[in-house]
Every structure is written in structure tokens, then in C-alpha cells.
Amino acid sequence: MAKNSKKNRLPFEPSSNKKKPVKTAPKSQNESVKEKVTQKKPKKNSNSDASLSAIPKVVSNRMIRRMVVFSGIPTALGISSFFIFYWLFSRHLLDFPPYLVVFVSAGLFGLGVIGLSYSIFSASWDENRPGGLMGFAEFKINFGRTVAAWRDGRKKA
């Protein structure tokens, strides 16, 4: 890949044009000993390679803000539902079956888990574009990229 195309790629975007390694003829024993002696320590990944594999700070903060809203609120409501149901039951304000508490709290916790996934996919993965308020367009783009990467990985395996 060219240097410019690496810079323009998003961190999570699958690379589609990977070159296959070229097979070489087996080396003689003298050549392999010579290579071991002259071989330098392996270089660490440069900053540009590391930035392609890591989530940028701006994108990470964007995801965390969305997690607080889309996952934190339903989870907090799920926890507080126990106290609300207890208060309603202890004051004899409302009579309800016990399984209702389980269904409501489990539903709110489940909504929190779904919100966690949605918050990651609905955040714009492009550092320079903040994305929309609810993130519907970003969700379609990011989920499509994830499915494409998943399918690409299955084809290679």
C-alpha cells in the first residue's frame, strides 16, 4: 500500500489489497548463519502503523460519551427499578406480580447491553467528522464495514 492510502484509511477498516509473501528457495547453512550474525533487532512499529491499529483518542472519547447515554441511562434505570418497585410494594400503592419486577429490570439491562453495542457503531470512526446526534448514518457505515471485515476474515480462513 502507498503511504498516502495508509494515512487515509480508518482505524477499523479492513485492508483489501494485501500482497502475498513471495516464496524463496531454501538457504544454505552458511547463508543462514551469516544472516543470524548480521541480523539487527527487529524494529518496533512506527507511529503511523500503530495509529492505524489503535483507536484514536478523539474517536474513543466520542464512543465513551455515547456509551454513557445509550447504555448508562438504561442500566441506571434497571438498577433503580428494584428500588422503585420495592417502594411501591412497601407503601401498598400498587399491587403487581413479582415476575413483573424481573421482566422490567431484565428488559432495561438488556436495553443497556444493546445500547453499548449501538454506541460503538453509531460513533463516527473518522477523526475529522463528529457525526450525527443519534448516529443512524454512522451506524449503517460502521456496521457495514464490520460485516465486510468479518466476511473477508472468513474467506481467508
TORMARPA-189061 format. One record per atom (N, C-alpha, C): residue number from 0; residue in one letter; atom name; x, y, z. Coordinates in nm, 3 decimals. Example, Ala and Ser with C-alpha at 12.3 -4.5 7.8 and 13.67 -1.06 7.14 Angstrom:
// residues 2
   seq   type   atom      east     north        up
     0      a      N     1.319    -0.569     0.780
     0      a     CA     1.230    -0.450     0.780
     0      a      C     1.320    -0.330     0.780
     1      s      N     1.285    -0.225     0.708
     1      s     CA     1.367    -0.106     0.714
     1      s      C     1.290     0.003     0.787
This chain:
// residues 157
   seq   type   atom      east     north        up
     0      m      N     0.082    -0.118     0.000
     0      m     CA     0.000     0.000     0.000
     0      m      C     0.086     0.124     0.000
     1      a      N     0.038     0.225    -0.060
     1      a     CA     0.112     0.350    -0.062
     1      a      C     0.098     0.419     0.073
     2      k      N     0.190     0.508     0.100
     2      k     CA     0.190     0.576     0.228
     2      k      C     0.065     0.662     0.247
     3      n      N     0.019     0.726     0.138
     3      n     CA    -0.100     0.810     0.147
     3      n      C    -0.226     0.730     0.174
     4      s      N    -0.238     0.612     0.116
     4      s     CA    -0.357     0.532     0.137
     4      s      C    -0.363     0.479     0.280
     5      k      N    -0.249     0.453     0.344
     5      k     CA    -0.250     0.412     0.485
     5      k      C    -0.300     0.525     0.573
     6      k      N    -0.261     0.647     0.539
     6      k     CA    -0.299     0.761     0.619
     6      k      C    -0.448     0.791     0.605
     7      n      N    -0.507     0.764     0.488
     7      n     CA    -0.647     0.793     0.463
     7      n      C    -0.740     0.684     0.514
     8      r      N    -0.687     0.568     0.547
     8      r     CA    -0.771     0.458     0.597
     8      r      C    -0.819     0.487     0.737
     9      l      N    -0.936     0.438     0.768
     9      l     CA    -0.987     0.447     0.903
     9      l      C    -0.925     0.337     0.987
    10      p      N    -0.919     0.354     1.119
    10      p     CA    -0.851     0.255     1.204
    10      p      C    -0.909     0.115     1.196
    11      f      N    -1.039     0.102     1.173
    11      f     CA    -1.102    -0.029     1.178
    11      f      C    -1.129    -0.086     1.040
    12      e      N    -1.097    -0.011     0.936
    12      e     CA    -1.127    -0.052     0.800
    12      e      C    -1.036    -0.167     0.759
    13      p      N    -1.093    -0.274     0.701
    13      p     CA    -1.008    -0.386     0.660
    13      p      C    -0.925    -0.348     0.538
    14      s      N    -0.803    -0.398     0.536
    14      s     CA    -0.719    -0.373     0.419
    14      s      C    -0.752    -0.478     0.315
    15      s      N    -0.782    -0.435     0.194
    15      s     CA    -0.830    -0.529     0.093
    15      s      C    -0.721    -0.569    -0.006
    16      n      N    -0.614    -0.493    -0.016
    16      n     CA    -0.511    -0.522    -0.117
    16      n      C    -0.381    -0.567    -0.050
    17      k      N    -0.386    -0.678     0.017
    17      k     CA    -0.264    -0.731     0.080
    17      k      C    -0.190    -0.816    -0.022
    18      k      N    -0.057    -0.799    -0.028
    18      k     CA     0.024    -0.879    -0.117
    18      k      C     0.064    -1.008    -0.046
    19      k      N     0.066    -1.114    -0.122
    19      k     CA     0.106    -1.242    -0.066
    19      k      C     0.257    -1.246    -0.054
    20      p      N     0.311    -1.310     0.050
    20      p     CA     0.457    -1.318     0.063
    20      p      C     0.516    -1.404    -0.048
    21      v      N     0.630    -1.362    -0.097
    21      v     CA     0.698    -1.433    -0.205
    21      v      C     0.780    -1.546    -0.145
    22      k      N     0.762    -1.665    -0.200
    22      k     CA     0.839    -1.780    -0.152
    22      k      C     0.978    -1.778    -0.214
    23      t      N     1.077    -1.805    -0.131
    23      t     CA     1.215    -1.807    -0.179
    23      t      C     1.271    -1.948    -0.165
    24      a      N     1.376    -1.971    -0.236
    24      a     CA     1.442    -2.101    -0.230
    24      a      C     1.508    -2.118    -0.093
    25      p      N     1.518    -2.241    -0.043
    25      p     CA     1.582    -2.262     0.086
    25      p      C     1.728    -2.215     0.083
    26      k      N     1.770    -2.156     0.194
    26      k     CA     1.906    -2.102     0.202
    26      k      C     2.001    -2.209     0.254
    27      s      N     2.123    -2.196     0.214
    27      s     CA     2.223    -2.290     0.262
    27      s      C     2.256    -2.258     0.407
    28      q      N     2.325    -2.350     0.472
    28      q     CA     2.356    -2.333     0.614
    28      q      C     2.449    -2.214     0.636
    29      n      N     2.543    -2.189     0.546
    29      n     CA     2.635    -2.076     0.560
    29      n      C     2.561    -1.943     0.552
    30      e      N     2.465    -1.934     0.459
    30      e     CA     2.390    -1.810     0.443
    30      e      C     2.304    -1.781     0.566
    31      s      N     2.241    -1.885     0.622
    31      s     CA     2.155    -1.863     0.738
    31      s      C     2.237    -1.823     0.861
    32      v      N     2.358    -1.879     0.878
    32      v     CA     2.445    -1.840     0.990
    32      v      C     2.490    -1.696     0.972
    33      k      N     2.524    -1.658     0.849
    33      k     CA     2.567    -1.521     0.820
    33      k      C     2.455    -1.421     0.851
    34      e      N     2.329    -1.458     0.817
    34      e     CA     2.216    -1.370     0.844
    34      e      C     2.193    -1.353     0.993
    35      k      N     2.208    -1.460     1.070
    35      k     CA     2.187    -1.452     1.214
    35      k      C     2.289    -1.361     1.280
    36      v      N     2.411    -1.364     1.232
    36      v     CA     2.517    -1.281     1.289
    36      v      C     2.492    -1.134     1.256
    37      t      N     2.454    -1.106     1.133
    37      t     CA     2.437    -0.967     1.091
    37      t      C     2.296    -0.913     1.116
    38      q      N     2.208    -0.997     1.163
    38      q     CA     2.069    -0.955     1.183
    38      q      C     2.060    -0.857     1.301
    39      k      N     1.987    -0.746     1.278
    39      k     CA     1.965    -0.647     1.382
    39      k      C     1.839    -0.682     1.458
    40      k      N     1.821    -0.613     1.568
    40      k     CA     1.698    -0.633     1.645
    40      k      C     1.580    -0.587     1.561
    41      p      N     1.466    -0.655     1.575
    41      p     CA     1.350    -0.613     1.497
    41      p      C     1.305    -0.473     1.538
    42      k      N     1.265    -0.397     1.437
    42      k     CA     1.220    -0.261     1.465
    42      k      C     1.080    -0.265     1.523
    43      k      N     1.053    -0.170     1.611
    43      k     CA     0.919    -0.157     1.663
    43      k      C     0.832    -0.091     1.559
    44      n      N     0.701    -0.108     1.572
    44      n     CA     0.609    -0.044     1.479
    44      n      C     0.627     0.106     1.484
    45      s      N     0.627     0.167     1.369
    45      s     CA     0.636     0.313     1.366
    45      s      C     0.504     0.372     1.414
    46      n      N     0.505     0.501     1.440
    46      n     CA     0.383     0.566     1.488
    46      n      C     0.269     0.556     1.388
    47      s      N     0.300     0.560     1.259
    47      s     CA     0.193     0.553     1.159
    47      s      C     0.128     0.415     1.159
    48      d      N     0.206     0.309     1.176
    48      d     CA     0.148     0.175     1.184
    48      d      C     0.067     0.157     1.311
    49      a      N     0.115     0.210     1.421
    49      a     CA     0.044     0.199     1.548
    49      a      C    -0.085     0.278     1.544
    50      s      N    -0.085     0.391     1.477
    50      s     CA    -0.206     0.472     1.473
    50      s      C    -0.314     0.407     1.389
    51      l      N    -0.277     0.320     1.294
    51      l     CA    -0.376     0.251     1.214
    51      l      C    -0.443     0.139     1.292
    52      s      N    -0.374     0.081     1.389
    52      s     CA    -0.431    -0.030     1.464
    52      s      C    -0.497     0.014     1.594
    53      a      N    -0.468     0.133     1.642
    53      a     CA    -0.525     0.180     1.767
    53      a      C    -0.642     0.273     1.740
    54      i      N    -0.732     0.282     1.836
    54      i     CA    -0.845     0.374     1.824
    54      i      C    -0.795     0.512     1.862
    55      p      N    -0.815     0.609     1.775
    55      p     CA    -0.770     0.746     1.807
    55      p      C    -0.844     0.801     1.930
    56      k      N    -0.779     0.887     2.003
    56      k     CA    -0.834     0.943     2.127
    56      k      C    -0.967     1.015     2.103
    57      v      N    -0.976     1.089     1.993
    57      v     CA    -1.100     1.162     1.962
    57      v      C    -1.216     1.065     1.942
    58      v      N    -1.191     0.958     1.868
    58      v     CA    -1.295     0.859     1.841
    58      v      C    -1.331     0.784     1.970
    59      s      N    -1.232     0.753     2.049
    59      s     CA    -1.257     0.684     2.176
    59      s      C    -1.344     0.768     2.269
    60      n      N    -1.314     0.897     2.279
    60      n     CA    -1.396     0.986     2.363
    60      n      C    -1.538     0.996     2.310
    61      r      N    -1.552     0.998     2.179
    61      r     CA    -1.684     1.003     2.116
    61      r      C    -1.764     0.877     2.152
    62      m      N    -1.699     0.761     2.149
    62      m     CA    -1.766     0.636     2.184
    62      m      C    -1.807     0.633     2.331
    63      i      N    -1.720     0.683     2.418
    63      i     CA    -1.748     0.682     2.562
    63      i      C    -1.868     0.771     2.594
    64      r      N    -1.874     0.889     2.530
    64      r     CA    -1.989     0.978     2.553
    64      r      C    -2.118     0.909     2.513
    65      r      N    -2.114     0.839     2.402
    65      r     CA    -2.235     0.769     2.357
    65      r      C    -2.268     0.651     2.449
    66      m      N    -2.167     0.585     2.503
    66      m     CA    -2.191     0.474     2.596
    66      m      C    -2.263     0.522     2.721
    67      v      N    -2.227     0.639     2.769
    67      v     CA    -2.292     0.693     2.889
    67      v      C    -2.440     0.713     2.863
    68      v      N    -2.473     0.765     2.745
    68      v     CA    -2.613     0.794     2.715
    68      v      C    -2.689     0.666     2.680
    69      f      N    -2.640     0.591     2.580
    69      f     CA    -2.717     0.478     2.528
    69      f      C    -2.710     0.353     2.616
    70      s      N    -2.611     0.342     2.701
    70      s     CA    -2.600     0.225     2.787
    70      s      C    -2.616     0.261     2.934
    71      g      N    -2.562     0.375     2.974
    71      g     CA    -2.565     0.414     3.115
    71      g      C    -2.705     0.443     3.165
    72      i      N    -2.783     0.514     3.086
    72      i     CA    -2.919     0.551     3.130
    72      i      C    -3.008     0.427     3.148
    73      p      N    -3.016     0.335     3.048
    73      p     CA    -3.098     0.216     3.072
    73      p      C    -3.048     0.129     3.188
    74      t      N    -2.917     0.120     3.205
    74      t     CA    -2.863     0.039     3.314
    74      t      C    -2.897     0.103     3.449
    75      a      N    -2.885     0.234     3.458
    75      a     CA    -2.920     0.304     3.583
    75      a      C    -3.069     0.288     3.611
    76      l      N    -3.151     0.293     3.509
    76      l     CA    -3.295     0.271     3.528
    76      l      C    -3.322     0.126     3.571
    77      g      N    -3.245     0.031     3.517
    77      g     CA    -3.261    -0.109     3.558
    77      g      C    -3.230    -0.129     3.705
    78      i      N    -3.125    -0.062     3.752
    78      i     CA    -3.090    -0.073     3.895
    78      i      C    -3.194    -0.002     3.981
    79      s      N    -3.234     0.116     3.938
    79      s     CA    -3.330     0.192     4.019
    79      s      C    -3.469     0.129     4.017
    80      s      N    -3.499     0.046     3.916
    80      s     CA    -3.632    -0.017     3.910
    80      s      C    -3.655    -0.107     4.031
    81      f      N    -3.549    -0.171     4.083
    81      f     CA    -3.564    -0.253     4.202
    81      f      C    -3.613    -0.168     4.320
    82      f      N    -3.550    -0.053     4.337
    82      f     CA    -3.588     0.034     4.448
    82      f      C    -3.727     0.093     4.429
    83      i      N    -3.762     0.127     4.307
    83      i     CA    -3.895     0.184     4.280
    83      i      C    -4.002     0.079     4.305
    84      f      N    -3.981    -0.042     4.257
    84      f     CA    -4.078    -0.149     4.281
    84      f      C    -4.090    -0.180     4.431
    85      y      N    -3.978    -0.180     4.501
    85      y     CA    -3.982    -0.205     4.645
    85      y      C    -4.061    -0.096     4.717
    86      w      N    -4.036     0.029     4.679
    86      w     CA    -4.106     0.141     4.742
    86      w      C    -4.257     0.133     4.714
    87      l      N    -4.294     0.103     4.589
    87      l     CA    -4.436     0.091     4.554
    87      l      C    -4.501    -0.025     4.628
    88      f      N    -4.427    -0.135     4.642
    88      f     CA    -4.482    -0.252     4.711
    88      f      C    -4.492    -0.230     4.862
    89      s      N    -4.391    -0.169     4.922
    89      s     CA    -4.391    -0.149     5.068
    89      s      C    -4.494    -0.045     5.112
    90      r      N    -4.528     0.050     5.028
    90      r     CA    -4.630     0.152     5.060
    90      r      C    -4.771     0.109     5.020
    91      h      N    -4.782    -0.008     4.962
    91      h     CA    -4.910    -0.062     4.915
    91      h      C    -4.978     0.034     4.818
    92      l      N    -4.898     0.099     4.735
    92      l     CA    -4.953     0.191     4.636
    92      l      C    -4.996     0.118     4.509
    93      l      N    -4.929     0.006     4.480
    93      l     CA    -4.958    -0.069     4.359
    93      l      C    -4.938    -0.217     4.388
    94      d      N    -5.030    -0.295     4.341
    94      d     CA    -5.017    -0.440     4.359
    94      d      C    -4.977    -0.500     4.224
    95      f      N    -4.866    -0.572     4.221
    95      f     CA    -4.816    -0.628     4.097
    95      f      C    -4.751    -0.762     4.125
    96      p      N    -4.748    -0.849     4.025
    96      p     CA    -4.685    -0.981     4.045
    96      p      C    -4.532    -0.967     4.046
    97      p      N    -4.465    -1.055     4.121
    97      p     CA    -4.319    -1.046     4.132
    97      p      C    -4.245    -1.062     3.999
    98      y      N    -4.301    -1.140     3.905
    98      y     CA    -4.231    -1.159     3.779
    98      y      C    -4.224    -1.030     3.697
    99      l      N    -4.313    -0.935     3.727
    99      l     CA    -4.309    -0.806     3.658
    99      l      C    -4.178    -0.733     3.688
   100      v      N    -4.131    -0.743     3.812
   100      v     CA    -4.004    -0.681     3.851
   100      v      C    -3.889    -0.741     3.770
   101      v      N    -3.891    -0.872     3.755
   101      v     CA    -3.785    -0.941     3.680
   101      v      C    -3.789    -0.900     3.534
   102      f      N    -3.905    -0.897     3.473
   102      f     CA    -3.915    -0.861     3.332
   102      f      C    -3.874    -0.717     3.304
   103      v      N    -3.919    -0.626     3.389
   103      v     CA    -3.885    -0.484     3.367
   103      v      C    -3.735    -0.462     3.387
   104      s      N    -3.679    -0.513     3.495
   104      s     CA    -3.536    -0.491     3.520
   104      s      C    -3.450    -0.562     3.415
   105      a      N    -3.486    -0.685     3.378
   105      a     CA    -3.410    -0.756     3.275
   105      a      C    -3.421    -0.685     3.140
   106      g      N    -3.537    -0.631     3.110
   106      g     CA    -3.555    -0.556     2.986
   106      g      C    -3.467    -0.431     2.983
   107      l      N    -3.460    -0.361     3.094
   107      l     CA    -3.377    -0.241     3.100
   107      l      C    -3.228    -0.276     3.092
   108      f      N    -3.186    -0.383     3.159
   108      f     CA    -3.046    -0.426     3.149
   108      f      C    -3.013    -0.471     3.006
   109      g      N    -3.106    -0.541     2.942
   109      g     CA    -3.086    -0.582     2.803
   109      g      C    -3.076    -0.461     2.711
   110      l      N    -3.158    -0.361     2.737
   110      l     CA    -3.151    -0.238     2.659
   110      l      C    -3.016    -0.169     2.678
   111      g      N    -2.959    -0.179     2.797
   111      g     CA    -2.826    -0.125     2.823
   111      g      C    -2.719    -0.196     2.744
   112      v      N    -2.730    -0.328     2.730
   112      v     CA    -2.633    -0.405     2.652
   112      v      C    -2.645    -0.370     2.504
   113      i      N    -2.767    -0.359     2.455
   113      i     CA    -2.787    -0.319     2.315
   113      i      C    -2.734    -0.178     2.294
   114      g      N    -2.756    -0.090     2.391
   114      g     CA    -2.706     0.047     2.382
   114      g      C    -2.555     0.053     2.380
   115      l      N    -2.491    -0.038     2.448
   115      l     CA    -2.344    -0.044     2.448
   115      l      C    -2.292    -0.072     2.307
   116      s      N    -2.351    -0.170     2.242
   116      s     CA    -2.310    -0.202     2.105
   116      s      C    -2.345    -0.089     2.010
   117      y      N    -2.464    -0.033     2.025
   117      y     CA    -2.505     0.076     1.936
   117      y      C    -2.415     0.198     1.953
   118      s      N    -2.371     0.225     2.074
   118      s     CA    -2.287     0.342     2.096
   118      s      C    -2.152     0.330     2.025
   119      i      N    -2.100     0.210     2.014
   119      i     CA    -1.973     0.191     1.944
   119      i      C    -1.992     0.206     1.793
   120      f      N    -2.098     0.147     1.740
   120      f     CA    -2.121     0.153     1.596
   120      f      C    -2.175     0.288     1.550
   121      s      N    -2.243     0.361     1.636
   121      s     CA    -2.303     0.488     1.594
   121      s      C    -2.208     0.605     1.604
   122      a      N    -2.093     0.588     1.667
   122      a     CA    -1.993     0.695     1.673
   122      a      C    -1.919     0.699     1.541
   123      s      N    -1.886     0.819     1.496
   123      s     CA    -1.811     0.833     1.372
   123      s      C    -1.668     0.786     1.396
   124      w      N    -1.621     0.694     1.314
   124      w     CA    -1.486     0.641     1.328
   124      w      C    -1.384     0.728     1.257
   125      d      N    -1.429     0.832     1.193
   125      d     CA    -1.341     0.927     1.126
   125      d      C    -1.307     1.038     1.225
   126      e      N    -1.179     1.062     1.246
   126      e     CA    -1.135     1.160     1.345
   126      e      C    -1.183     1.301     1.313
   127      n      N    -1.194     1.334     1.186
   127      n     CA    -1.224     1.470     1.145
   127      n      C    -1.373     1.497     1.130
   128      r      N    -1.458     1.396     1.146
   128      r     CA    -1.602     1.415     1.129
   128      r      C    -1.673     1.375     1.257
   129      p      N    -1.743     1.466     1.323
   129      p     CA    -1.806     1.433     1.450
   129      p      C    -1.926     1.340     1.438
   130      g      N    -1.997     1.341     1.327
   130      g     CA    -2.112     1.254     1.309
   130      g      C    -2.240     1.318     1.359
   131      g      N    -2.350     1.248     1.342
   131      g     CA    -2.480     1.300     1.379
   131      g      C    -2.512     1.279     1.526
   132      l      N    -2.623     1.339     1.568
   132      l     CA    -2.663     1.331     1.709
   132      l      C    -2.700     1.188     1.750
   133      m      N    -2.784     1.123     1.672
   133      m     CA    -2.824     0.986     1.703
   133      m      C    -2.733     0.882     1.635
   134      g      N    -2.666     0.919     1.529
   134      g     CA    -2.568     0.832     1.466
   134      g      C    -2.625     0.724     1.376
   135      f      N    -2.744     0.745     1.318
   135      f     CA    -2.802     0.642     1.232
   135      f      C    -2.717     0.618     1.107
   136      a      N    -2.670     0.726     1.043
   136      a     CA    -2.588     0.711     0.922
   136      a      C    -2.455     0.644     0.954
   137      e      N    -2.394     0.683     1.065
   137      e     CA    -2.266     0.623     1.104
   137      e      C    -2.282     0.475     1.138
   138      f      N    -2.397     0.442     1.199
   138      f     CA    -2.423     0.302     1.233
   138      f      C    -2.425     0.217     1.107
   139      k      N    -2.495     0.263     1.004
   139      k     CA    -2.502     0.187     0.879
   139      k      C    -2.363     0.168     0.818
   140      i      N    -2.283     0.275     0.816
   140      i     CA    -2.149     0.268     0.757
   140      i      C    -2.059     0.175     0.838
   141      n      N    -2.054     0.195     0.970
   141      n     CA    -1.963     0.118     1.055
   141      n      C    -2.004    -0.029     1.065
   142      f      N    -2.133    -0.055     1.071
   142      f     CA    -2.179    -0.193     1.077
   142      f      C    -2.148    -0.263     0.944
   143      g      N    -2.162    -0.192     0.833
   143      g     CA    -2.127    -0.248     0.703
   143      g      C    -1.979    -0.281     0.693
   144      r      N    -1.895    -0.193     0.747
   144      r     CA    -1.750    -0.218     0.748
   144      r      C    -1.716    -0.341     0.832
   145      t      N    -1.782    -0.354     0.946
   145      t     CA    -1.757    -0.467     1.035
   145      t      C    -1.798    -0.598     0.970
   146      v      N    -1.915    -0.600     0.906
   146      v     CA    -1.961    -0.720     0.838
   146      v      C    -1.867    -0.755     0.723
   147      a      N    -1.821    -0.653     0.648
   147      a     CA    -1.728    -0.678     0.537
   147      a      C    -1.596    -0.735     0.588
   148      a      N    -1.546    -0.683     0.700
   148      a     CA    -1.422    -0.736     0.757
   148      a      C    -1.442    -0.878     0.807
   149      w      N    -1.558    -0.906     0.866
   149      w     CA    -1.589    -1.040     0.915
   149      w      C    -1.594    -1.139     0.799
   150      r      N    -1.660    -1.100     0.691
   150      r     CA    -1.669    -1.188     0.575
   150      r      C    -1.533    -1.208     0.510
   151      d      N    -1.454    -1.103     0.504
   151      d     CA    -1.318    -1.112     0.448
   151      d      C    -1.233    -1.208     0.531
   152      g      N    -1.247    -1.201     0.662
   152      g     CA    -1.172    -1.290     0.750
   152      g      C    -1.216    -1.435     0.735
   153      r      N    -1.343    -1.458     0.711
   153      r     CA    -1.392    -1.595     0.694
   153      r      C    -1.345    -1.654     0.561
   154      k      N    -1.336    -1.568     0.458
   154      k     CA    -1.288    -1.616     0.328
   154      k      C    -1.141    -1.657     0.337
   155      k      N    -1.063    -1.582     0.412
   155      k     CA    -0.920    -1.611     0.424
   155      k      C    -0.894    -1.734     0.509
   156      a      N    -0.984    -1.765     0.600
   156      a     CA    -0.965    -1.880     0.691
   156      a      C    -1.001    -2.010     0.629
